[in-house]
Amino acid sequence: MFEQAEREDLESLMHGNTEFRQLYHKHKELDDKVRDAELGVLPMDVVTLHTLKKEKLLAKDKLTYMWEHLHQAPASH
């Protein structure tokens, strides 16, 4: 996620915004769990997997919104 983003911008936002940093780490954790479940490494029923995927998508949507609105410098007049 945010692969195309400049690394420096991402690190700056993660350092300066606790909510973004926590949500970023939560998304990564959910992504790892979903991947492990799909690979069969982490036993999980279909309903739980579906719920994790929904949580992951919601976290991604929030991160994207925050990224778009917080990492941009205010326009000068």
N, C-alpha and C positions, 0 to 999 in steps of 0.2 A: 504494500500500500504506500502511496506517495513516492513510488520509485522515480517518477519524472521530476519530483520536487528537488530543489537544491538542498543538499544535505545540511548546509549551514542554516538555511531558513527553518528546516524541520527541527534541528537541534535547538535553535534559538526559541522557537515556539514551545518546545517541550520543556525547556529550562524556565521559561517565563510564565507558563500557564499550567498550573497544577491539574486543573480539570482535563485539559487536553492530554497531558502526560499520562494520567491515570486511565483515561479512556483508550489511549493508544496501546498501553500495556494490556488492558483488558481485551481489546480486539486481537492482539497478538496471541494471548492465552487461548481465546476462543478459537482462533484460526488453527492453532496447534492441536487442540482437542478434536476439532472437526476432522482435520487431516488424519489424525491417529485413528479416529473411529472409522473413517472411510477405508483406511488401510487394514483395519482389523486388529490393530495393535491395542486399541482401547475398546474393550467390549461395551456396547451401548445399544439400547433398544432404539427403534426407528423414531418413536415419539420424542425421546430425549435428544436424539441427533437433530431432528427437525427444529426443536426448541432452541438448541445451540446455534443452529444456522440462522434462525430469526434474530437471536440476540446479536450475533456477529454482524449481520446486515444492518441492524439498528445502530450498532456502535460505529460501523463504517459510515453510515449516513450522517451521524452526528459529527464524526471527525471531519468529513468532507465539508460540511457546513461551517464548522469552526475554522478549518483551514482557509476556506474561501473568505471568511470575514475577519479573521484575526491576524493572519500573517501579512496582509497587505498594509502598507503604510498609508495613513490618511492622505488624501489628495490635498496638495497645497493650492492655495488660491492666489 
